[in-house]
Amino acid sequence: MRLADAIGYYKQQGMLQFSKRILDRLGFQYFERSLIFLLVDLDKLPIVPQKPYSFRLATEEDIERETDYKDGWFTKREALKRIREGCRLYILKDGDKIIYFLWAEPENATVAWFDLHFRLPDDMVYCTGSYTIPEYRNRGIAKRLDSEIFHSLKMEGFRYIIGVVEPSNKASRAVNDKTGVVEYQTVHYKRYGHVRSFRIHDASSSRQKVFISAFRTPSAIWKVFLQTPDATRAGKG
């Protein structure tokens, strides 16, 4: 945390929240959360969209031009950093305004909520941060754009898409169900200081597996119950 950011946070949030933020940054955290892991088999896409596609890949210039950049997940500075690091940002614009966002990470994936980092096989891509700005919701934009982007990734040679969603996010899960997304496992994460516990449930059976680790999240938890024709070779650790 930069000094200017720290001072600004202290002034805005007060001493209690500021102290909690410092302790969090030092790793003295207790929390729990759950995520559902998703798989798209691109050979089984239910819809083949017509070209030309509506989306395009965002450039740094696109981000810089947004006076009030909001993609639902990252700040403008973070978005620019991600693009420079090789992440892709698919967008839809209405005039000069970006109204839809979807991030894709084709090599090194990060699930920030679990502090999970893993390397993907060449035929997989991790998609995250799907977001439609509020005033454009309930128009079928996310369903249409997800379908187009998935088809575009298939044309590039990717075979599978990995993603995550919160169990409580019923809107996203409903869209996923209509675009060929399969929920393959749920991960329940608890953290006590530097000790991390992960309970993983198979979506198609009663099987579960538990990981306990210190300081680092086991990189293999994303593929514990992943089922693809060649799942045994998925991931490089």
GUKOLMI-562214 format. One line per field, with one value per residue: residue number from 1; x, y, z of N, C-alpha, C, O in turn. Coordinates in steps of 0.02 Angstrom, whole numbers. Atoms other than C-alpha are relative to their C-alpha. Layout:
! GUKOLMI-562214
seq <- c(NUM | ...) .
n.east <- c(X | ...) .
n.north <- c(Y | ...) .
n.up <- c(Z | ...) .
ca.east <- c(X | ...) .
ca.north <- c(Y | ...) .
ca.up <- c(Z | ...) .
c.east <- c(X | ...) .
c.north <- c(Y | ...) .
c.up <- c(Z | ...) .
o.east <- c(X | ...) .
o.north <- c(Y | ...) .
o.up <- c(Z | ...) .
This chain:
! GUKOLMI-562214
seq <- c(1 | 2 | 3 | 4 | 5 | 6 | 7 | 8 | 9 | 10 | 11 | 12 | 13 | 14 | 15 | 16 | 17 | 18 | 19 | 20 | 21 | 22 | 23 | 24 | 25 | 26 | 27 | 28 | 29 | 30 | 31 | 32 | 33 | 34 | 35 | 36 | 37 | 38 | 39 | 40 | 41 | 42 | 43 | 44 | 45 | 46 | 47 | 48 | 49 | 50 | 51 | 52 | 53 | 54 | 55 | 56 | 57 | 58 | 59 | 60 | 61 | 62 | 63 | 64 | 65 | 66 | 67 | 68 | 69 | 70 | 71 | 72 | 73 | 74 | 75 | 76 | 77 | 78 | 79 | 80 | 81 | 82 | 83 | 84 | 85 | 86 | 87 | 88 | 89 | 90 | 91 | 92 | 93 | 94 | 95 | 96 | 97 | 98 | 99 | 100 | 101 | 102 | 103 | 104 | 105 | 106 | 107 | 108 | 109 | 110 | 111 | 112 | 113 | 114 | 115 | 116 | 117 | 118 | 119 | 120 | 121 | 122 | 123 | 124 | 125 | 126 | 127 | 128 | 129 | 130 | 131 | 132 | 133 | 134 | 135 | 136 | 137 | 138 | 139 | 140 | 141 | 142 | 143 | 144 | 145 | 146 | 147 | 148 | 149 | 150 | 151 | 152 | 153 | 154 | 155 | 156 | 157 | 158 | 159 | 160 | 161 | 162 | 163 | 164 | 165 | 166 | 167 | 168 | 169 | 170 | 171 | 172 | 173 | 174 | 175 | 176 | 177 | 178 | 179 | 180 | 181 | 182 | 183 | 184 | 185 | 186 | 187 | 188 | 189 | 190 | 191 | 192 | 193 | 194 | 195 | 196 | 197 | 198 | 199 | 200 | 201 | 202 | 203 | 204 | 205 | 206 | 207 | 208 | 209 | 210 | 211 | 212 | 213 | 214 | 215 | 216 | 217 | 218 | 219 | 220 | 221 | 222 | 223 | 224 | 225 | 226 | 227 | 228 | 229 | 230 | 231 | 232 | 233 | 234 | 235 | 236 | 237) .
n.east <- c(42 | -38 | 13 | 57 | 61 | 12 | 26 | 68 | 44 | 9 | 45 | 68 | 29 | -11 | -54 | 16 | -6 | -69 | -39 | 18 | -31 | -71 | -6 | 15 | -57 | -53 | 20 | 36 | 69 | 46 | 60 | 19 | 40 | 10 | 6 | 14 | -44 | 40 | -35 | 34 | -29 | 16 | 28 | 71 | 35 | 69 | 18 | -53 | 20 | -16 | -49 | -58 | 11 | 15 | -53 | -69 | -49 | -16 | -70 | -14 | 32 | 71 | 6 | -19 | 53 | 58 | -8 | 25 | -8 | 28 | 14 | 29 | -51 | -66 | -6 | -31 | -71 | -7 | 18 | -57 | -55 | 17 | -8 | -72 | -26 | 22 | 71 | 44 | 63 | 50 | 47 | 52 | 9 | 59 | -30 | -67 | 2 | -5 | 58 | -8 | -70 | -16 | -72 | -23 | -70 | -13 | -58 | -5 | 64 | 1 | 64 | -24 | 35 | -33 | -72 | -16 | -34 | -15 | -15 | 49 | -22 | 4 | 66 | 47 | -4 | 39 | 40 | 22 | 19 | 54 | 36 | 40 | 16 | 70 | 54 | 8 | 15 | 65 | 11 | -31 | -66 | -51 | 11 | -21 | -72 | -35 | 3 | -45 | -70 | -16 | -9 | -62 | -55 | -2 | -31 | -71 | -30 | 13 | 51 | 36 | -2 | 8 | 22 | 27 | 57 | 24 | 63 | 58 | 10 | 49 | 6 | -55 | 8 | 54 | -30 | -46 | 38 | 25 | -55 | -41 | -47 | 14 | -31 | -31 | -18 | 6 | -56 | 12 | -66 | -5 | -69 | -14 | -68 | -34 | 22 | 56 | 36 | 42 | 42 | 21 | 56 | 15 | 68 | 39 | 3 | -10 | -71 | -32 | -70 | -21 | -69 | -20 | -67 | -22 | -30 | 15 | 57 | -20 | 18 | 39 | 70 | 46 | 14 | 11 | 56 | 8 | 9 | -4 | -28 | -71 | -8 | -57 | -58 | 18 | -39 | -71 | -18) .
n.north <- c(-59 | -62 | -44 | -44 | 42 | 17 | -59 | -10 | 52 | -16 | -57 | 18 | 56 | -4 | 40 | 71 | 31 | -8 | 51 | 65 | 4 | 14 | 70 | 42 | -2 | 39 | 70 | 21 | -3 | 56 | -7 | 59 | -15 | 58 | -12 | 56 | 1 | 11 | 25 | -1 | 40 | -41 | 43 | 13 | -63 | 8 | -52 | -25 | -68 | -25 | -55 | -20 | -1 | -66 | -21 | -6 | -1 | -67 | -23 | -48 | -64 | 6 | -8 | -68 | -46 | 4 | -49 | 32 | 71 | 47 | 65 | 42 | 40 | -31 | -71 | -16 | 15 | 73 | 25 | -15 | 45 | 67 | 3 | 1 | 65 | 52 | 18 | -28 | -28 | -5 | -54 | -23 | -72 | -35 | -65 | -5 | 28 | 73 | 22 | 71 | 19 | 69 | 11 | 67 | 12 | 62 | 39 | 1 | -21 | -21 | -8 | -45 | 11 | 56 | -8 | 61 | -12 | 63 | -2 | 38 | 32 | -44 | -1 | -27 | -71 | -19 | -60 | -27 | -71 | -19 | -55 | -47 | -56 | 9 | -26 | 41 | 69 | 28 | -6 | 57 | -18 | 46 | 64 | -6 | -12 | 60 | 48 | -22 | 5 | 71 | 25 | -28 | 38 | 65 | -9 | -8 | 65 | 21 | 53 | -6 | -62 | 8 | -61 | 8 | -43 | 8 | 38 | -44 | -41 | 37 | -28 | 26 | 72 | 10 | -13 | 55 | 60 | -8 | -7 | 61 | 2 | 55 | -6 | 66 | 9 | -58 | -4 | -40 | -22 | -33 | -22 | -20 | -25 | 26 | 69 | 1 | 64 | 3 | 59 | 0 | 46 | 17 | -22 | 55 | 56 | -19 | 1 | -62 | 5 | -56 | -21 | -48 | -23 | -62 | -52 | 3 | 40 | 54 | -20 | 52 | 6 | -19 | 57 | 61 | 38 | -18 | 58 | -10 | 62 | 6 | -39 | 23 | -40 | -70 | -42 | 15 | -11) .
n.up <- c(0 | 2 | -57 | 16 | -2 | -71 | -33 | 26 | -27 | -71 | -6 | 22 | -36 | -72 | -27 | -5 | 65 | 22 | -35 | 29 | 66 | -9 | -22 | 58 | 45 | -31 | 1 | -59 | 22 | -7 | 40 | 39 | 60 | 44 | 71 | 45 | 58 | 60 | 59 | 65 | 53 | 58 | 53 | -15 | -5 | 23 | 49 | 43 | 17 | 67 | 3 | -42 | -72 | -28 | -47 | 23 | -54 | -23 | 0 | -54 | 18 | -18 | -73 | -17 | 22 | -44 | -55 | -61 | 16 | -49 | 30 | -51 | -35 | -4 | 12 | 64 | -5 | 0 | 67 | 44 | -19 | 23 | 73 | 13 | -20 | 47 | -7 | 51 | -22 | 53 | -17 | 46 | -10 | 26 | 11 | -30 | -67 | -6 | -38 | -18 | -9 | -18 | -1 | 18 | -15 | 38 | -21 | -73 | -27 | -70 | -35 | -52 | -63 | -35 | 8 | 38 | 63 | 32 | 71 | 40 | 63 | 59 | 29 | -49 | -16 | -60 | 10 | -64 | -1 | 46 | -31 | 39 | -44 | -23 | 42 | 61 | -19 | 19 | 72 | 32 | 26 | -25 | 33 | 70 | 4 | -22 | 55 | 53 | -23 | -4 | 68 | 24 | -32 | 33 | 65 | -11 | -16 | -69 | -6 | -63 | -39 | -72 | -33 | -68 | -15 | -69 | -4 | -8 | 61 | 39 | 68 | 41 | 8 | 49 | 65 | 14 | 17 | 69 | 47 | 1 | -56 | -47 | -66 | -12 | -70 | -44 | -48 | -60 | -22 | -65 | -16 | -69 | 6 | 59 | 12 | 48 | 6 | 59 | 6 | 70 | 13 | 69 | 17 | 28 | -47 | -70 | -16 | -21 | -17 | -42 | 1 | -52 | 17 | -32 | 40 | 71 | 22 | 46 | 68 | 33 | -22 | 53 | 45 | -39 | 29 | 70 | 44 | 72 | 29 | -16 | -61 | -39 | 15 | -4 | -46 | -7 | -69) .
ca.east <- c(0 | 73 | 87 | -35 | -161 | -141 | -171 | -323 | -395 | -367 | -456 | -602 | -625 | -559 | -435 | -528 | -544 | -370 | -295 | -392 | -327 | -147 | -170 | -250 | -101 | 15 | -83 | -172 | -342 | -490 | -625 | -717 | -793 | -853 | -838 | -909 | -785 | -851 | -804 | -854 | -819 | -806 | -847 | -1019 | -1070 | -1261 | -1262 | -1156 | -1165 | -1166 | -1022 | -971 | -950 | -1012 | -862 | -682 | -522 | -489 | -327 | -240 | -309 | -488 | -460 | -375 | -520 | -648 | -670 | -765 | -694 | -795 | -783 | -854 | -689 | -536 | -486 | -424 | -244 | -267 | -350 | -205 | -80 | -173 | -176 | 11 | 39 | -49 | -227 | -363 | -513 | -662 | -780 | -940 | -962 | -1117 | -1051 | -899 | -950 | -897 | -1052 | -991 | -827 | -754 | -575 | -480 | -314 | -248 | -90 | -68 | -233 | -269 | -421 | -391 | -522 | -423 | -250 | -241 | -119 | -103 | -37 | -160 | -133 | -117 | -296 | -377 | -416 | -478 | -620 | -669 | -746 | -898 | -988 | -1129 | -1152 | -1317 | -1415 | -1389 | -1438 | -1587 | -1564 | -1478 | -1310 | -1206 | -1283 | -1253 | -1076 | -1022 | -1080 | -985 | -825 | -832 | -851 | -707 | -594 | -642 | -591 | -421 | -395 | -447 | -548 | -600 | -642 | -623 | -711 | -782 | -942 | -1009 | -1148 | -1262 | -1243 | -1403 | -1406 | -1235 | -1273 | -1434 | -1337 | -1205 | -1336 | -1394 | -1220 | -1153 | -1065 | -1054 | -1024 | -898 | -846 | -875 | -729 | -759 | -610 | -569 | -417 | -350 | -200 | -80 | -166 | -283 | -415 | -504 | -651 | -692 | -857 | -886 | -1038 | -1091 | -1072 | -1050 | -862 | -757 | -575 | -489 | -327 | -241 | -89 | 12 | 55 | 14 | -143 | -116 | -113 | -203 | -368 | -443 | -440 | -482 | -649 | -621 | -684 | -625 | -571 | -390 | -411 | -268 | -144 | -234 | -125 | 59 | 52) .
ca.north <- c(0 | 167 | 301 | 418 | 276 | 228 | 406 | 422 | 257 | 309 | 475 | 393 | 237 | 283 | 198 | 33 | -7 | 60 | -56 | -203 | -163 | -162 | -328 | -401 | -346 | -431 | -593 | -594 | -633 | -741 | -764 | -893 | -892 | -1012 | -1018 | -1132 | -1183 | -1187 | -1275 | -1242 | -1377 | -1272 | -1422 | -1426 | -1245 | -1237 | -1081 | -1031 | -841 | -749 | -636 | -498 | -510 | -367 | -364 | -314 | -325 | -172 | -75 | 34 | 183 | 119 | 112 | 280 | 363 | 306 | 454 | 346 | 172 | 37 | -145 | -211 | -288 | -181 | 1 | 90 | 73 | -114 | -140 | -55 | -161 | -321 | -280 | -243 | -412 | -505 | -521 | -491 | -379 | -407 | -258 | -197 | -10 | 96 | 253 | 305 | 210 | 32 | -60 | -241 | -318 | -494 | -535 | -684 | -757 | -885 | -942 | -897 | -888 | -802 | -826 | -675 | -721 | -880 | -808 | -951 | -947 | -1087 | -1120 | -1178 | -1304 | -1227 | -1271 | -1190 | -1010 | -935 | -810 | -695 | -528 | -533 | -369 | -270 | -94 | -79 | 28 | -101 | -257 | -370 | -348 | -514 | -429 | -545 | -702 | -641 | -578 | -731 | -840 | -736 | -732 | -919 | -954 | -837 | -928 | -1093 | -1027 | -984 | -1166 | -1166 | -1318 | -1271 | -1118 | -1116 | -992 | -962 | -889 | -856 | -977 | -829 | -751 | -821 | -701 | -755 | -938 | -922 | -845 | -981 | -1117 | -1046 | -1032 | -1208 | -1179 | -1330 | -1316 | -1452 | -1419 | -1303 | -1246 | -1187 | -1087 | -1041 | -944 | -928 | -812 | -899 | -1070 | -1108 | -1243 | -1294 | -1415 | -1463 | -1543 | -1633 | -1559 | -1727 | -1839 | -1839 | -1847 | -1717 | -1682 | -1572 | -1474 | -1386 | -1278 | -1135 | -974 | -1037 | -1099 | -1271 | -1237 | -1401 | -1363 | -1292 | -1464 | -1587 | -1639 | -1574 | -1698 | -1681 | -1818 | -1781 | -1709 | -1811 | -1699 | -1535 | -1404 | -1395 | -1362) .
ca.up <- c(0 | -49 | 87 | -2 | -23 | 161 | 220 | 107 | 168 | 351 | 326 | 238 | 345 | 518 | 634 | 659 | 475 | 441 | 574 | 503 | 329 | 391 | 481 | 324 | 220 | 345 | 328 | 496 | 424 | 467 | 338 | 236 | 63 | -70 | -258 | -391 | -525 | -704 | -865 | -1045 | -1173 | -1330 | -1441 | -1359 | -1379 | -1393 | -1505 | -1655 | -1667 | -1831 | -1880 | -1870 | -1682 | -1574 | -1456 | -1478 | -1377 | -1272 | -1290 | -1162 | -1256 | -1232 | -1045 | -1036 | -1129 | -1000 | -882 | -757 | -785 | -695 | -746 | -583 | -527 | -561 | -554 | -709 | -649 | -616 | -786 | -876 | -780 | -823 | -1009 | -1005 | -921 | -1062 | -998 | -1126 | -1098 | -1212 | -1220 | -1300 | -1327 | -1349 | -1430 | -1328 | -1172 | -1127 | -1069 | -1056 | -996 | -992 | -941 | -1011 | -953 | -1079 | -990 | -807 | -713 | -547 | -435 | -325 | -193 | -151 | -185 | -311 | -456 | -583 | -757 | -889 | -1029 | -1202 | -1248 | -1095 | -1052 | -888 | -906 | -763 | -720 | -834 | -803 | -883 | -817 | -721 | -843 | -983 | -887 | -925 | -1112 | -1147 | -1178 | -1068 | -1144 | -1322 | -1291 | -1193 | -1337 | -1464 | -1360 | -1325 | -1511 | -1551 | -1426 | -1506 | -1676 | -1601 | -1553 | -1371 | -1317 | -1140 | -1036 | -846 | -733 | -559 | -488 | -313 | -261 | -220 | -394 | -467 | -615 | -679 | -648 | -749 | -895 | -880 | -891 | -1059 | -1134 | -1107 | -942 | -823 | -636 | -593 | -412 | -264 | -156 | 23 | 84 | 264 | 321 | 498 | 490 | 373 | 384 | 239 | 227 | 67 | 61 | -117 | -169 | -333 | -421 | -494 | -340 | -151 | -163 | -75 | -38 | 91 | 74 | 220 | 189 | 263 | 172 | -4 | -90 | -170 | -357 | -398 | -312 | -472 | -558 | -418 | -495 | -670 | -799 | -979 | -1102 | -1055 | -880 | -811 | -899 | -862 | -783 | -751 | -564) .
c.east <- c(44 | -20 | -61 | -65 | -18 | -31 | -72 | -49 | -15 | -50 | -72 | -33 | 7 | 51 | -15 | 8 | 72 | 44 | -14 | 33 | 74 | 11 | -14 | 60 | 58 | -17 | -38 | -75 | -38 | -60 | -15 | -42 | -3 | -4 | -17 | 46 | -39 | 44 | -46 | 39 | -19 | -23 | -74 | -40 | -71 | -20 | 61 | -20 | 19 | 52 | -32 | -18 | -13 | 58 | 65 | 46 | 18 | 75 | 10 | -35 | -75 | -10 | 14 | -55 | -61 | 10 | -22 | 2 | -26 | -15 | -26 | 51 | 65 | -4 | 32 | 74 | 12 | -14 | 57 | 58 | -14 | 9 | 75 | 32 | -24 | -71 | -40 | -63 | -46 | -52 | -53 | -11 | -67 | 22 | 71 | 4 | 5 | -57 | 5 | 74 | 5 | 76 | 16 | 75 | 19 | 59 | 3 | -63 | 6 | -72 | 15 | -32 | 32 | 76 | 28 | 30 | 16 | 12 | -47 | 34 | -12 | -70 | -54 | 10 | -45 | -36 | -29 | -25 | -51 | -44 | -36 | -18 | -75 | -54 | -10 | -17 | -71 | -17 | 30 | 70 | 52 | -6 | 26 | 76 | 40 | 1 | 48 | 73 | 21 | 14 | 65 | 61 | 6 | 35 | 75 | 35 | -8 | -56 | -43 | 8 | -13 | -25 | -23 | -60 | -18 | -66 | -62 | -15 | -47 | -7 | 54 | -8 | -55 | 26 | 46 | -37 | -24 | 56 | 48 | 50 | -23 | 35 | 29 | 24 | -12 | 57 | -19 | 68 | -6 | 73 | 4 | 72 | 31 | -20 | -63 | -30 | -48 | -39 | -33 | -52 | -8 | -72 | -44 | -5 | 7 | 73 | 25 | 73 | 19 | 75 | 11 | 72 | 16 | 32 | -21 | -62 | 25 | -24 | -46 | -74 | -50 | -22 | -14 | -54 | -15 | -4 | 0 | 29 | 73 | 15 | 62 | 63 | -12 | 42 | 71 | 24 | 7) .
c.north <- c(62 | 46 | 44 | -38 | -16 | 58 | 13 | -49 | 15 | 57 | -18 | -51 | 3 | -51 | -75 | -36 | 4 | -54 | -69 | -9 | -16 | -73 | -48 | -4 | -41 | -74 | -24 | 6 | -62 | 14 | -66 | 22 | -63 | 23 | -65 | 5 | -25 | -25 | 9 | -43 | 34 | -42 | -12 | 65 | -7 | 49 | 18 | 70 | 20 | 55 | 58 | 0 | 72 | 27 | 17 | -1 | 71 | 13 | 45 | 66 | -1 | 14 | 72 | 50 | 1 | 47 | -30 | -76 | -43 | -66 | -50 | -37 | 38 | 75 | 11 | -18 | -76 | -29 | 12 | -48 | -70 | -7 | -2 | -67 | -57 | -24 | 34 | 29 | 7 | 51 | 8 | 74 | 22 | 72 | 0 | -35 | -76 | -23 | -73 | -17 | -75 | -8 | -72 | -5 | -67 | -42 | -8 | 29 | 18 | 5 | 40 | -15 | -57 | 8 | -61 | 19 | -68 | 10 | -46 | -37 | 47 | 5 | 25 | 74 | 13 | 65 | 23 | 71 | 20 | 53 | 42 | 58 | 1 | 23 | -39 | -73 | -19 | 11 | -59 | 12 | -52 | -68 | 2 | 8 | -60 | -52 | 18 | -10 | -73 | -29 | 26 | -37 | -69 | 5 | 11 | -66 | -21 | -52 | 9 | 70 | -19 | 66 | -14 | 47 | -11 | -39 | 45 | 41 | -36 | 26 | -28 | -75 | -16 | 11 | -58 | -62 | 3 | 4 | -59 | -7 | -54 | 14 | -68 | -10 | 65 | -3 | 46 | 14 | 34 | 17 | 23 | 25 | -24 | -72 | 2 | -70 | 4 | -66 | 2 | -54 | -11 | 18 | -58 | -61 | 26 | 2 | 69 | -12 | 63 | 13 | 48 | 20 | 64 | 45 | -1 | -42 | -55 | 14 | -50 | 0 | 16 | -60 | -65 | -44 | 21 | -62 | 22 | -64 | -11 | 38 | -19 | 41 | 75 | 36 | -23 | 17 | 72) .
c.up <- c(0 | 57 | -13 | 2 | 72 | 37 | -22 | 28 | 74 | 9 | -17 | 45 | 76 | 24 | 1 | -66 | -28 | 32 | -28 | -68 | 5 | 21 | -57 | -46 | 28 | 5 | 60 | -13 | 23 | -44 | -34 | -59 | -43 | -72 | -36 | -60 | -61 | -57 | -61 | -48 | -66 | -60 | 9 | 7 | -28 | -56 | -41 | -22 | -71 | 4 | -40 | 74 | 23 | 42 | -37 | 60 | 18 | -5 | 61 | -13 | 17 | 74 | 20 | -17 | 46 | 60 | 66 | -10 | 57 | -36 | 51 | 42 | 11 | -11 | -69 | 1 | -3 | -69 | -49 | 14 | -25 | -76 | -18 | 17 | -45 | 8 | -57 | 33 | -60 | 21 | -54 | 15 | -29 | -8 | 28 | 67 | -2 | 45 | 23 | 2 | 13 | -5 | -18 | 13 | -32 | 23 | 76 | 31 | 74 | 24 | 62 | 68 | 41 | 1 | -36 | -68 | -32 | -75 | -38 | -57 | -59 | -28 | 48 | 9 | 60 | -14 | 67 | -9 | -52 | 34 | -52 | 45 | 14 | -48 | -65 | 16 | -21 | -73 | -39 | -26 | 22 | -35 | -71 | -6 | 23 | -55 | -56 | 20 | 5 | -70 | -30 | 29 | -31 | -67 | 6 | 15 | 72 | 2 | 62 | 30 | 73 | 28 | 70 | 8 | 74 | 0 | 3 | -63 | -48 | -71 | -45 | -12 | -50 | -71 | -19 | -24 | -73 | -52 | 2 | 55 | 50 | 66 | 19 | 72 | 37 | 51 | 57 | 32 | 68 | 13 | 72 | 1 | -64 | -16 | -43 | -4 | -59 | 0 | -68 | -12 | -75 | -16 | -23 | 46 | 71 | 20 | 23 | 18 | 38 | -8 | 59 | -14 | 40 | -52 | -74 | -13 | -47 | -71 | -34 | 18 | -55 | -42 | 36 | -31 | -72 | -43 | -72 | -28 | 17 | 64 | 39 | -15 | 9 | 52 | 7 | 71 | 19) .
o.east <- c(87 | -76 | -103 | -115 | -77 | -78 | -115 | -105 | -71 | -95 | -119 | -93 | -30 | 74 | 28 | 42 | 95 | 86 | 31 | 56 | 100 | 55 | 19 | 77 | 98 | 24 | -54 | -108 | -11 | -93 | 25 | -79 | 35 | -29 | 6 | 52 | -79 | 103 | -106 | 98 | -77 | -51 | -107 | -91 | -80 | -68 | 116 | -65 | 66 | 54 | -79 | -76 | 8 | 66 | 72 | 25 | 31 | 116 | -37 | -58 | -102 | -56 | -22 | -65 | -98 | 53 | 3 | -50 | -5 | -62 | -32 | 33 | 95 | -49 | 56 | 100 | 58 | 20 | 74 | 91 | 32 | 36 | 95 | 83 | -5 | -93 | -22 | -88 | -33 | -76 | -44 | -18 | -90 | 25 | 112 | 57 | -30 | -63 | -35 | 113 | -38 | 106 | -21 | 113 | 1 | 67 | -6 | -78 | 47 | -112 | 34 | 1 | 25 | 111 | 81 | 1 | 43 | -14 | -58 | 85 | -51 | -86 | -114 | 66 | -99 | -4 | -53 | -14 | -48 | -67 | -6 | -43 | -115 | -104 | -58 | -14 | -112 | -76 | 31 | 96 | 91 | 44 | 61 | 107 | 91 | 53 | 83 | 114 | 76 | 62 | 101 | 109 | 61 | 74 | 112 | 97 | 15 | -103 | -101 | 59 | -57 | -6 | -23 | -67 | -9 | -107 | -114 | -66 | -25 | -20 | 39 | 6 | -51 | 9 | 45 | -14 | -34 | 43 | 106 | 97 | -81 | 94 | -7 | 34 | -12 | 69 | -35 | 105 | -47 | 119 | -37 | 119 | 7 | 6 | -111 | 6 | -84 | -9 | -70 | -41 | -9 | -117 | -105 | -32 | 9 | 89 | 0 | 92 | -7 | 115 | -30 | 115 | -29 | 73 | -34 | -75 | 60 | -84 | -78 | -112 | -107 | -74 | -10 | -45 | -71 | 39 | -47 | 56 | 97 | 67 | 87 | 108 | 33 | 47 | 88 | 83 | 22) .
o.north <- c(70 | 43 | 53 | -13 | -15 | 50 | 30 | -31 | 6 | 53 | 7 | -46 | -29 | -94 | -116 | -87 | -41 | -84 | -110 | -64 | -57 | -106 | -100 | -58 | -68 | -115 | -84 | 52 | -117 | 66 | -113 | 71 | -110 | 77 | -119 | 58 | -71 | -11 | -4 | -31 | 31 | -14 | -39 | 67 | -33 | 36 | 27 | 77 | -8 | 94 | 46 | 12 | 120 | 88 | 5 | 8 | 113 | -33 | 65 | 99 | 49 | 49 | 101 | 99 | 49 | 35 | -12 | -109 | -36 | -70 | -109 | -66 | 32 | 101 | -36 | -47 | -99 | -75 | -32 | -72 | -104 | -57 | -39 | -85 | -115 | -67 | 88 | 2 | 48 | 50 | -13 | 93 | -4 | 110 | -41 | -32 | -109 | 0 | -95 | 7 | -104 | 6 | -118 | 41 | -120 | -98 | -63 | 88 | -11 | 41 | 12 | -9 | -59 | -36 | -88 | 58 | -112 | 57 | -103 | -15 | 94 | 54 | 18 | 100 | -16 | 115 | -18 | 103 | 75 | 43 | 65 | 47 | -18 | -11 | -26 | -116 | 23 | 16 | -58 | -28 | -75 | -98 | -44 | -25 | -76 | -84 | -25 | -33 | -91 | -67 | -11 | -51 | -95 | -39 | -1 | -70 | -75 | -49 | -13 | 103 | -58 | 120 | -72 | 96 | -66 | -28 | 26 | 74 | -65 | -12 | -49 | -99 | -65 | -26 | -81 | -96 | -49 | 5 | -53 | -46 | -58 | 31 | -118 | -68 | 120 | -55 | 105 | -31 | 78 | -22 | 64 | -15 | -9 | -101 | 37 | -120 | 53 | -120 | 48 | -113 | 37 | 1 | -53 | -112 | 87 | 11 | 120 | -69 | 117 | -34 | 92 | -23 | 95 | 23 | 52 | -91 | -40 | 25 | -34 | -39 | -5 | -57 | -119 | -104 | 13 | -107 | 53 | -105 | -68 | 71 | 21 | 43 | 115 | 13 | -81 | 24 | 87) .
o.up <- c(44 | 81 | 30 | 27 | 90 | 75 | 19 | 45 | 96 | 51 | 12 | 58 | 112 | -14 | -14 | -70 | -62 | -2 | -37 | -84 | -34 | -6 | -64 | -71 | -11 | 27 | 64 | 10 | 28 | -36 | -32 | -55 | -33 | -87 | -17 | -91 | -56 | -61 | -58 | -61 | -86 | -107 | -35 | 40 | -83 | -92 | -14 | -64 | -99 | 52 | -78 | 93 | -9 | 48 | -97 | 117 | -26 | 4 | 94 | 33 | 40 | 94 | 61 | 18 | 47 | 102 | 119 | -16 | 114 | -76 | 38 | 94 | 65 | -44 | -100 | -47 | -37 | -92 | -88 | -32 | -50 | -100 | -63 | -12 | -34 | -30 | -80 | 82 | -105 | 78 | -112 | 73 | -79 | 41 | 8 | 99 | -41 | 102 | 64 | -40 | 46 | -57 | 0 | -3 | -5 | -2 | 102 | 21 | 110 | -6 | 114 | 120 | 102 | 26 | -18 | -105 | 2 | -106 | -18 | -82 | -54 | -61 | 34 | 1 | 66 | -30 | 106 | -61 | -79 | 91 | -101 | 100 | -29 | -56 | -101 | -28 | -38 | -91 | -100 | -65 | -20 | -54 | -93 | -47 | -8 | -67 | -82 | -20 | -16 | -80 | -64 | -7 | -40 | -85 | -42 | 13 | 91 | -38 | 63 | 21 | 89 | 3 | 92 | -29 | 100 | -44 | -23 | -66 | -97 | -117 | -101 | -66 | -86 | -117 | -76 | -71 | -104 | -112 | -19 | 50 | 68 | 67 | 23 | 92 | 9 | 81 | 46 | 50 | 77 | -3 | 94 | 6 | -119 | -64 | -28 | -7 | -67 | 0 | -84 | 4 | -114 | 23 | -21 | 26 | 82 | 79 | 1 | 31 | 25 | -8 | 71 | -25 | 68 | -92 | -103 | 22 | -95 | -81 | -84 | -10 | -51 | -76 | 6 | -39 | -96 | -38 | -96 | 10 | 18 | 68 | 78 | 27 | -6 | 109 | -5 | 84 | 77) .
